[in-house]
């Protein structure tokens, strides 16, 4: 069966993964309003294409934190890739290395950071971090990934507690015994949530922990989970190098905004002082174009990467990225843009927003 668009991978994954695994990846919090709105919001945005612009040659390359990538789509941090494909994150890492884009490795990987680096030694990677009650544990992980050549730390800030995901509760979801959260191996003690030791996340996390993290590392720090201009301003004031506008795929607070709907206010507040990225709801090349037109430097995909894994491992993730790249290139050309520098707010029809 030819895979033509990202929805094809979604349908394949839904058919072939176990119900509990599918439900885990698909889950949103509570009634899933925010999860669904992440996608619907793109359909409300209209483009203003320019014509007769000589689009015979196009260039999708861009940079993030000074590193060139082949196109402005990276892989967002998602947990437990071995549930979707036996090689797990190792396959994801190889695919992103082959396509030359950024892979944000999750703390909750089912392969270790060392295994991931060994599998794709030339890959461009950031590491997603949580702040734990045991700060030493966070500190050790930071030292490990810095030594391994990860290029930035992505601090997830929207999980003081885990959102209520109804199907996971109904399914009593946990990792099967043959899989482990390898980066936290040996930390497990008795009671667990999602196969992660209970009470490891620290709900007391605050802006001062950003300073603490800066004291540990020379790596750039990107904050993931910002949805307001107020917090964007605070992020800049605290000296971080980037923001990922994210609502955790609609898995945390239900009733929050779609990420694309708050991108503009955040970009206007930041005013180019740091880079702004976005995740949530990207399913087509024109979604990527819309996000860049509204000021995102790069976008990240979560669930579609997992669907690609479920389909055919490394090759599946490569196909997902390739389809998005081809669609993005086509949308750019049909809108009159020859390179990412030509994408701007004039492409967006604001009257209907």
N, C-alpha and C positions, 0 to 999 in steps of 0.2 A: 504494500500500500504506500503510495507516494505521500510524503508529508509536505503539505503545501503552506500551512500557516501554523501558528503556535497552538491554536485550538485543536488541531489534529493530534498533537502530542498530549494535550490534556485528556482528550477522549481515550487515547490509547492507555494512558496511565490509570484512568478511572476504571477501565475494564480489566487491567492486568495486575494492579496492586491489590493487596488484601484490603478489606473494608476498613479495618482499624488504621492501616498505614495511609490509605487515601484520605480518611477522615482527619488524620493528624495533619497532613500537609494542607488540606483544603480548609481547615478550621478557621473561623473567625471568632471573635468574642461575642457572647450573648446572642443577639439576633442577626449578627453578621451584616448590619447596615453599613458600617464603615468599610468592611472588606469589599462589599458589592459596589459601594459608591466610588471606591478607588478606580474601578473600571468604567462605571457609567459616566463619571465626570469628564473623561476624554471625549465621549460621544456628544457632549454639549458644546465642545469647543470647535469652532469652524476656522479653516485656513483661508488666507487671502493670497492665492497663487499669482506670481508675476510671470509673464510670458515673454517669448522672444529674447531670451537672455543668454543664448549659446551655452547649453548645458551638455555639450559633446564630451567634455572631460569633467569628471567629478572626483572629489577627494573627501573621504569621510574621516580622515585622521584628526585626532585632537590630543590634548595633553591633560593629565590630571596630576596635580602636585609636581609639575615639571617633567613628568614621564610621558613619552608618546605612546598612545594606544591606537589600534587600527580603526576603531569607530567608538562613538561615545556611549557604549553599553558595556557594563561590567556585571559580574555575578555578585548578588547580595548575599550576606551571610545567612545560611539556613542550616538547620541541625540535621544530623542523622542520615547522611546520604547513603549509607550502607543499607538502609531500609528500602531504597529504591533500586539499587544496583550493587552487586556483591563487592565491587572495587570501591564504591563510595567516593569520598572526596578526592582520592587519587585520580579517578577518572575525570572528575570536574577540573582538577588542576591541569591535567594534560590537555584537555579541550581548550581551556582558556589560554594556555601557553601557545597552542597551535594557532589560535585565532589572534593572538597578541592583544589581549585586553586584561583588565584588572579582575582578580578573584579575591573577594573578601572571605577569608576562611573563618568559619564559626568556632567559637570556644567549644561548642557542643558538637564537634566533629566526631565521627566514628573511625576516623584515621587520625594518627598523631600529626602534629605540625612537622615533625621530622620525616615521616613517611611521605607527606605531601611534597615537601621540598625535594626529597630524593627522586620522586616520580617525575617532577617537572622542574629541574634545576634552574632553568632560565625563565621561569614564569614570573610575572609581575603580581605580587601579592600584598594585600593588607591583612591585618588580623583584627577580628572583632572580639572585644573584651567586655566582660562584666566586672564590676567591682564587688568582690566577695566580702562577707563579714570577716573572714580571715584574710587580711590584707597581704599577708605573706604569700598566700596562694596566687593572688593577682600579680604580685611582684615577681614571683618565680616565672610565671607565664610570659610576662613582659620581657624578662631577661632572655628567656628561651627564644622567643620569636625575633627579638632584635639580633641575637647572635646568628640566627638562621637566615637573615637577610630579608625579612619582611620589611616593607617600605613605609608603613604607617600603622597606627593603632586606631581602630574605630571603636569608640566607647559608646555602647548602647545605654541610653539613659531613660528609656520608657518602661522599664520593668522593675520598679521597686517591689512589686508582687506580680505573679503571673496572672494574665487575664483569664476569665472564665470561659473555657471552650467546651460547650455542652457535650458534643459527641465524644470528646476525649474522656470526659467523666463517665458517660454511658458505657463506653468501650473499655473503661479502666485501662487506658492506654499506658503501656510502658515498653521500654526497649526489650526485645527478646534477649534471653540469657547469653546468646553467643556474641552479642554486640556490646561494646563499651564506649563510654565517652572517654576516649583515649587521652585527651589532654588533662583530664582530671583523674586519671587512673590511680587507684590507691587512696582516693579521698573518700570513697563511698563508705557510709556508716548507716546501716539499718534503714530507717525510713527514707523513702525517696519519692520525688515527683519527677515524672518523665525520665526515670533512671538517673537522675541527678540528685546528689545528696540534698535532702530537704534543708531549708533555712540557710543555704549557702549565699543566696543573693542578699545584698544589704539594702534594706529599705531606707536607711538613714543617709544614703548617698546624696551629696549636695555639691554645689559649685566648688567648694573647697577641695573636693576630691580631684577636680581637674588640675588644680595646682599640685596636688600630691602626685598625680600621674606624670605631670611635666617634670617633677623632681627626680623621677625614676629613669627617664628615657630622653634620648635626643630625637626620637622619631616624631614626625608630625602627628598631631592628634586631631581626629575627625570625630565630631559628635553626631551620633545617629539617634533620631527620635525627636527632632525639633519641629513644632507645628505652629509657632507664633512668632511675630516680629519681636516681641519682648524678649523671648528666650534667644532669638537669633542675635539680638544686640548684646545680650549678656555673654553669649558664646564668643563674639568678637572681642569684647572687653576682657575676657579671660584668656585671650591669646591662643585660641585653637586655630588650626590651619584650614578647617573645612567643616561643613555641616551637611548631613544627609537629612533632607526633609523626609520624614518617615513616620507612619503610624503602625509600624510592625506588621504590615500586611493586614491591618484590621483585626489583629489578634489580641490587642491589649484593651484600650478603651473603646467600647462601642458607642457611636454617637459623636465621635470626633470627625473632623473634616477629611475629605479626600485630599491626598497630598498635592495633586496638581492644582487644587483650588486655593491652597495657601502659598504656593510657590512664589507668586508675584509679590505679595507683601513682604516675604522674607528676602527676596532678591533686592527689592527697593530699599529695605532697611540696611542690608549688608553693603550695598553700593560698591561691590567689587573688592572690598577689603580682604575677604577670604573666598574660597571657592564654595559654591553651593551645588549639591547633588540631590537626587531624588530617587526614591523607590516607591513601589506600589502601583499596580494597575497597568504596567507597560505590557502590551500584548501585540503591537504592530509597529512597523517602522514609522507610521505617521504619528503614533503616540510619542515616540522618541523625538520626532521633529517638533511637536507641540511643546514638549517639556523644554527643549533647547531654546525655542522661540520665546518662552516665558522666563528664560534666564538660567536654567540648569546647565552646568558645565558638562555633566555626564549623568546617565541614569543607571540604575541597577535592577536586575531581574532576580526574583526569588523563586516562586513556584515554577515558572516555565523551565528553569534549569533542572529542577527535580523531575519534571515530566520528561525532559530530554534524557536524563539518566535512566528513568524507568523504561524508556523506549529502547535505547541501545547504548547505555553507558557513555563512554567518552565520545563516541561517534554521534550519539543522540544530542549531547550538549553542544557539540560542534555544529550540528545541523540547526539547532535552535538559534544559535548565535549567527550562523550564516544567513538564515532566513531573515532575521531581524536586520542584519547588515544590508542585504539586498533590498528589502522593503524600505529601509531608511534612505538608501541611495536613490531609489526610485522616487520616493516622496519628496526628497530634496530637489531632484531634477524637475519634477512636475510642478514644484513651487517656485522654480527659478533660482535655486541656490546651487552654486558650484562647489562650495566648501562650507565647513561649519562656521567660519567667520562671517559668512553672508546671512546666517540665520538670525533673525532678530524679531522684536515685538511687532513689527509691521506685518508680519505673516499671520498674526492672530486677529480675528474679527471680534472686537470687544463689545460691540453693540448687543450681541446675543448672549453675552456671558451673564 
